[in-house]
Amino acid sequence: MIQPAKRVREVQEYYFSRKLKEVSRLNAEGKDIISLAIGSPDMPPSKLTVDKLCEVARQPSAHGYQPTMGTCELREAMAGFYKRWYGVDINPQTEVQPLIGSKEGILHITLAFVNPGEQVLVPNPGYPTYTSLSRILGAEVISYDLLENNGWQPDFEALERMDLSRVRLMWTNYPNMPTGGNAQRQTYERLVHFAHRHNIIVVNDNPYSFILNEGEKLSIMQVPGAKDCCIEFNSMSKAYNMPGWRVGMCVSNATFISWILKIKSNIDSGTFQGMQLAAAEALKMNTDEWHRRYNIEVYRYRRTIAEDIMKLLGCSFDHNQVGMFLWGKIPEVYSDAEELTERILHKARVFITPGFIFGSNGTRYIRISLCAKDEKMAEARDRIAKL
């Protein structure tokens, strides 16, 4: 019998891919499930972004293959984004690479820097794709703990005690998903020092720095020497309400970017010109007022509803979290988070994410997404209150 490649057995179908099939079946049965699970912004991009897409799409010359390295307009806009919001100088010709989303970037960076059998450090809890793609590509995953009593920051003393001789990459994600732990300058400084000391590349995933974050926006690239040993992702999915557009970026030194481009150029042919130019328009032209409306005010109101839901479920949570989720610890009456989320799904018809999918340190936590219309979140709260 024909068998799949061994790498297929290294991973399971992505949790949300599998669970959304069940939700779809329940909806087909008339259950009307409210999803508070996925981090996909439900609001539109700015009008000028959509207008630019339509304008370019009407041009007969706009529909050919695009350069894998991205259009000069998009690279310059991405470099301008880093200067405007983080105060970081990025060379648009050599130090930024547009991506078809950050998930694609995880693949390309792992291919560019990690040989089969070498090790990568992955946060626990953390984004599941760091682990699954590493395993698919034959890397050995080594988890490092993020704990609530440390503000979900890395324990550098524990990291220093590890055998790091075979580690090539360290994945970090601040502001953190799923925990909502905010970026800290001290953490970034220690990560850069750690990377230099151990000849490890730190890859910081930074798509949430705008969401419910009214303080200074931080980037690991603000730390002197970071470009030498770090790569940072950013994305238009979250802060620009463009998740389906699949436009992301990575920034680093010119050598690292050239290696990533070498891999990427053998895999894809770049995105539609209209999407690239529209993304550039958003990066350059979305105003501070637009960002405040869509990244602070809308989510702040929804966050109050999510906090009500957490209280109804008897969960504890940190009020200082940022990002588009609320992360909470379940009460002791439940054996694990999935027991609670399954009860809520089938009894209240509300889909909430159990924390175990983010790693063993998430077993007793749940995550509520703020990416649902205000009225749907309020209805979810009412259903859970009745239950």
C-alpha positions as CSV (number, residue, x, y, z in Angstrom):
1,M,0.0,0.0,0.0
2,I,1.1,3.6,-0.7
3,Q,2.2,5.3,2.5
4,P,2.8,9.0,3.3
5,A,6.2,10.4,3.9
6,K,7.5,10.0,7.4
7,R,7.1,13.7,8.1
8,V,3.3,13.3,7.8
9,R,3.4,11.1,10.9
10,E,5.4,13.8,12.8
11,V,2.4,16.1,13.1
12,Q,-1.3,16.1,13.6
13,E,-3.8,18.1,11.6
14,Y,-3.8,21.6,13.0
15,Y,-6.2,21.9,15.9
16,F,-8.4,24.6,14.4
17,S,-8.5,22.9,11.1
18,R,-9.9,19.8,12.8
19,K,-12.2,21.5,15.3
20,L,-13.7,23.9,12.8
21,K,-15.0,20.8,10.9
22,E,-16.9,19.9,14.0
23,V,-18.2,23.4,14.5
24,S,-19.3,23.4,10.8
25,R,-21.2,20.2,11.4
26,L,-22.9,21.6,14.5
27,N,-23.9,24.7,12.6
28,A,-25.3,22.5,9.8
29,E,-27.4,20.9,12.5
30,G,-28.8,24.3,13.5
31,K,-26.7,24.8,16.6
32,D,-25.5,28.3,15.7
33,I,-22.1,28.2,17.4
34,I,-20.5,31.5,18.3
35,S,-16.7,31.3,17.8
36,L,-14.5,33.1,20.2
37,A,-11.5,30.9,19.2
38,I,-9.7,32.3,16.1
39,G,-7.5,35.4,16.0
40,S,-8.8,36.6,12.7
41,P,-9.8,40.3,12.8
42,D,-13.4,40.7,11.7
43,M,-13.0,44.4,10.8
44,P,-12.1,45.7,7.3
45,P,-8.8,47.3,6.2
46,S,-8.8,51.0,5.8
47,K,-10.7,52.4,2.8
48,L,-7.6,53.7,1.1
49,T,-6.1,50.2,1.3
50,V,-9.0,48.6,-0.5
51,D,-9.2,51.5,-3.0
52,K,-5.6,51.0,-3.9
53,L,-6.1,47.3,-4.5
54,C,-9.1,48.0,-6.8
55,E,-7.1,50.7,-8.7
56,V,-4.2,48.4,-9.4
57,A,-6.4,45.4,-10.2
58,R,-7.9,47.5,-13.1
59,Q,-4.5,48.0,-14.7
60,P,-3.9,45.5,-17.5
61,S,-0.2,45.4,-16.7
62,A,-0.5,44.5,-13.1
63,H,-1.3,40.8,-13.3
64,G,2.1,39.2,-14.1
65,Y,4.5,37.4,-11.9
66,Q,6.1,39.6,-9.2
67,P,9.7,39.5,-7.8
68,T,10.1,37.1,-4.9
69,M,11.9,39.9,-3.0
70,G,8.8,42.1,-3.3
71,T,8.2,45.3,-5.0
72,C,10.4,48.3,-4.1
73,E,7.3,50.2,-3.0
74,L,6.4,47.5,-0.5
75,R,10.0,47.1,0.9
76,E,10.3,50.8,1.3
77,A,7.0,51.0,3.1
78,M,8.0,48.2,5.4
79,A,11.3,49.9,6.2
80,G,9.3,53.1,6.8
81,F,7.0,51.2,9.2
82,Y,9.9,50.2,11.3
83,K,11.2,53.8,11.4
84,R,7.8,55.3,12.1
85,W,6.7,53.0,14.9
86,Y,9.9,51.5,16.4
87,G,12.5,54.1,15.5
88,V,14.6,51.4,13.8
89,D,16.6,52.1,10.6
90,I,16.1,49.3,8.0
91,N,17.7,49.2,4.6
92,P,14.7,48.6,2.2
93,Q,17.0,47.0,-0.4
94,T,18.8,44.4,1.8
95,E,17.3,44.2,5.3
96,V,13.6,43.4,4.8
97,Q,11.9,40.5,3.1
98,P,8.1,40.6,2.4
99,L,6.4,37.3,3.2
100,I,3.2,35.5,2.4
101,G,2.3,35.7,6.1
102,S,4.5,34.8,9.1
103,K,3.6,31.1,9.0
104,E,5.3,30.9,5.6
105,G,8.2,32.8,7.1
106,I,8.6,30.1,9.8
107,L,9.0,27.5,7.1
108,H,11.6,29.6,5.1
109,I,13.7,30.5,8.1
110,T,13.8,27.0,9.4
111,L,14.9,25.7,6.0
112,A,17.5,28.5,5.8
113,F,19.1,28.0,9.2
114,V,18.4,24.5,10.6
115,N,19.7,21.2,9.4
116,P,17.8,17.9,10.1
117,G,18.7,16.7,13.5
118,E,19.7,20.1,14.9
119,Q,17.7,21.7,17.7
120,V,15.3,24.7,18.0
121,L,14.1,26.3,21.2
122,V,10.3,26.7,21.3
123,P,8.3,28.5,24.0
124,N,5.8,26.5,26.1
125,P,3.1,27.8,25.9
126,G,3.6,29.1,22.3
127,Y,2.3,29.2,18.8
128,P,1.9,25.6,17.7
129,T,3.4,26.2,14.2
130,Y,6.9,26.8,15.7
131,T,6.8,23.1,16.8
132,S,4.9,21.5,13.9
133,L,7.0,23.0,11.1
134,S,10.2,22.3,13.0
135,R,9.2,18.6,13.2
136,I,8.1,18.4,9.6
137,L,11.6,19.7,8.6
138,G,13.4,17.2,10.8
139,A,14.6,19.5,13.6
140,E,14.5,18.5,17.2
141,V,12.2,20.7,19.3
142,I,13.4,21.7,22.8
143,S,10.7,23.5,24.8
144,Y,11.6,26.2,27.3
145,D,9.1,27.3,29.9
146,L,7.1,30.5,30.1
147,L,5.4,30.7,33.5
148,E,2.8,33.1,34.8
149,N,4.8,34.0,37.9
150,N,7.5,35.4,35.7
151,G,5.1,37.5,33.5
152,W,5.4,34.8,30.7
153,Q,9.0,35.9,30.1
154,P,11.9,33.5,29.5
155,D,13.7,32.1,32.5
156,F,17.3,32.9,31.4
157,E,18.9,31.0,34.3
158,A,17.1,27.8,33.2
159,L,18.1,28.4,29.6
160,E,21.8,28.8,30.6
161,R,21.6,25.4,32.4
162,M,20.6,23.7,29.1
163,D,22.9,22.0,26.7
164,L,22.7,24.5,23.8
165,S,25.5,23.0,21.7
166,R,23.1,21.8,18.9
167,V,20.6,24.7,19.1
168,R,20.4,26.9,16.0
169,L,17.2,28.9,16.5
170,M,15.2,30.3,19.4
171,W,11.6,31.3,18.7
172,T,10.1,34.1,20.8
173,N,6.9,36.0,20.5
174,Y,6.3,39.3,22.2
175,P,3.7,40.7,22.9
176,N,3.1,37.0,23.6
177,M,0.4,34.8,22.2
178,P,-1.5,33.1,23.8
179,T,-0.7,34.6,27.2
180,G,-0.9,38.3,26.5
181,G,2.4,39.0,28.3
182,N,3.8,42.2,27.0
183,A,7.2,42.9,25.4
184,Q,9.8,44.2,27.8
185,R,13.0,46.0,26.8
186,Q,15.0,44.1,29.4
187,T,13.8,40.8,27.9
188,Y,14.9,41.9,24.4
189,E,18.3,43.0,25.8
190,R,18.8,39.7,27.5
191,L,17.7,37.7,24.4
192,V,20.3,39.6,22.2
193,H,23.0,38.9,24.8
194,F,22.0,35.3,25.0
195,A,22.1,34.9,21.2
196,H,25.5,36.4,21.0
197,R,26.9,34.3,23.8
198,H,25.6,31.0,22.4
199,N,25.8,31.7,18.6
200,I,22.0,31.2,18.4
201,I,19.6,33.1,16.1
202,V,16.6,34.5,18.0
203,V,13.5,34.9,15.9
204,N,11.0,37.3,17.5
205,D,7.4,37.1,16.2
206,N,5.9,40.6,16.7
207,P,2.5,41.0,15.2
208,Y,0.6,42.1,18.3
209,S,2.4,45.3,19.4
210,F,-0.5,47.5,18.3
211,I,-3.4,45.6,19.9
212,L,-4.6,47.0,23.2
213,N,-1.0,48.3,23.7
214,E,-1.1,52.0,24.5
215,G,2.5,52.2,25.7
216,E,5.7,52.4,23.7
217,K,5.8,49.8,20.9
218,L,8.9,47.7,21.3
219,S,10.9,45.7,18.8
220,I,13.9,43.5,19.4
221,M,15.6,45.4,16.6
222,Q,15.8,48.4,18.9
223,V,18.6,46.7,20.9
224,P,22.1,47.4,19.7
225,G,23.6,44.4,18.0
226,A,20.2,42.7,17.4
227,K,20.5,42.7,13.6
228,D,23.7,40.6,13.9
229,C,21.9,37.7,15.6
230,C,18.2,38.2,15.4
231,I,15.3,38.1,12.9
232,E,11.9,39.7,13.6
233,F,8.6,39.0,12.0
234,N,5.8,41.5,11.7
235,S,2.5,41.2,10.0
236,M,-0.4,43.1,8.5
237,S,-2.9,40.4,9.5
238,K,-3.5,41.8,13.0
239,A,-2.8,45.5,13.2
240,Y,-4.1,46.3,9.7
241,N,-7.1,44.0,9.7
242,M,-5.7,42.1,6.7
243,P,-5.4,38.4,7.8
244,G,-6.7,36.9,4.5
245,W,-4.3,39.1,2.4
246,R,-1.3,37.1,3.7
247,V,1.2,40.0,3.9
248,G,4.0,39.8,6.4
249,M,7.6,40.8,6.7
250,C,10.9,39.8,8.3
251,V,13.8,42.1,9.1
252,S,17.4,41.3,9.9
253,N,20.9,41.8,8.5
254,A,21.5,41.6,4.8
255,T,23.2,38.2,4.9
256,F,20.4,36.5,6.8
257,I,17.8,38.1,4.5
258,S,19.7,36.9,1.4
259,W,19.7,33.3,2.7
260,I,16.0,33.5,3.4
261,L,15.4,34.9,-0.1
262,K,17.4,32.1,-1.6
263,I,15.0,29.5,0.0
264,K,11.9,31.6,-0.7
265,S,12.7,32.1,-4.4
266,N,12.6,28.3,-4.9
267,I,9.2,28.0,-3.3
268,D,7.0,30.9,-4.4
269,S,6.8,33.6,-7.0
270,G,5.6,36.6,-4.9
271,T,2.1,38.0,-4.3
272,F,-0.2,39.9,-6.7
273,Q,1.1,43.4,-7.4
274,G,-2.2,44.9,-6.3
275,M,-1.9,43.4,-2.8
276,Q,1.7,44.5,-2.5
277,L,0.9,48.1,-3.5
278,A,-2.2,48.2,-1.3
279,A,-0.2,46.9,1.6
280,A,2.4,49.6,1.0
281,E,-0.5,52.2,1.0
282,A,-1.7,50.9,4.4
283,L,1.7,51.0,6.0
284,K,2.4,54.5,4.8
285,M,-1.1,56.2,5.1
286,N,-3.1,54.6,7.9
287,T,-3.3,57.4,10.5
288,D,-2.7,57.3,14.3
289,E,-6.4,57.9,14.6
290,W,-7.2,54.8,12.5
291,H,-4.9,52.7,14.6
292,R,-6.4,54.0,17.8
293,R,-9.9,53.2,16.7
294,Y,-9.3,49.7,15.3
295,N,-6.5,48.5,17.6
296,I,-7.4,50.1,20.9
297,E,-11.0,51.3,21.2
298,V,-12.8,48.4,19.5
299,Y,-10.8,45.7,21.3
300,R,-11.0,47.5,24.6
301,Y,-14.8,47.3,24.6
302,R,-14.7,43.6,23.6
303,R,-12.1,42.9,26.2
304,T,-14.6,43.9,28.9
305,I,-17.0,41.3,27.6
306,A,-14.3,38.7,27.5
307,E,-13.4,39.5,31.1
308,D,-17.1,39.0,32.1
309,I,-17.0,35.6,30.4
310,M,-13.9,34.7,32.3
311,K,-15.5,35.7,35.6
312,L,-18.6,33.7,34.8
313,L,-16.5,30.6,34.2
314,G,-14.6,31.1,37.5
315,C,-11.3,31.8,35.7
316,S,-8.6,34.1,36.9
317,F,-6.6,36.3,34.6
318,D,-4.1,39.2,34.4
319,H,-5.8,42.5,33.7
320,N,-2.5,43.9,32.2
321,Q,-2.6,41.5,29.1
322,V,-2.3,43.0,25.7
323,G,-3.2,41.6,22.2
324,M,-6.4,40.3,20.7
325,F,-7.0,37.4,23.2
326,L,-7.7,37.0,26.9
327,W,-5.9,34.2,28.6
328,G,-7.3,32.8,31.8
329,K,-6.6,30.0,34.3
330,I,-9.5,27.6,34.9
331,P,-10.8,26.7,38.3
332,E,-9.7,23.5,40.1
333,V,-13.1,21.8,39.6
334,Y,-12.1,20.9,36.0
335,S,-9.5,18.3,35.3
336,D,-8.2,20.3,32.3
337,A,-9.1,23.1,30.0
338,E,-10.7,20.9,27.4
339,E,-13.2,19.6,29.8
340,L,-14.4,23.2,30.3
341,T,-14.3,24.2,26.6
342,E,-16.1,21.1,25.5
343,R,-18.9,21.8,28.0
344,I,-19.2,25.4,26.8
345,L,-19.2,24.3,23.2
346,H,-22.0,21.7,23.5
347,K,-24.0,23.3,26.3
348,A,-23.7,27.0,25.6
349,R,-22.8,26.7,21.9
350,V,-19.7,28.9,22.3
351,F,-16.3,27.8,20.9
352,I,-13.4,28.8,23.2
353,T,-9.8,27.6,22.7
354,P,-8.3,25.2,25.3
355,G,-4.8,26.1,26.2
356,F,-3.3,22.7,25.9
357,I,-2.9,23.2,22.1
358,F,-0.1,25.8,23.0
359,G,1.9,23.3,25.1
360,S,1.8,21.5,28.4
361,N,2.0,24.8,30.3
362,G,-1.3,25.8,28.9
363,T,-3.2,22.7,30.1
364,R,-5.1,24.7,32.8
365,Y,-5.8,27.8,30.7
366,I,-8.3,28.9,28.1
367,R,-8.1,31.6,25.5
368,I,-10.9,33.9,24.4
369,S,-10.6,35.7,21.1
370,L,-11.7,39.3,20.8
371,C,-12.3,38.9,17.0
372,A,-16.0,38.7,17.0
373,K,-18.7,41.4,16.5
374,D,-19.7,43.2,19.7
375,E,-23.2,41.7,19.6
376,K,-21.9,38.2,19.1
377,M,-19.6,38.5,22.1
378,A,-22.4,39.8,24.2
379,E,-24.6,36.9,23.1
380,A,-21.9,34.5,24.0
381,R,-21.7,36.0,27.4
382,D,-25.5,35.7,27.9
383,R,-25.5,32.0,26.8
384,I,-22.7,31.2,29.2
385,A,-24.5,33.1,32.0
386,K,-27.6,31.0,31.5
387,L,-25.6,27.8,31.6
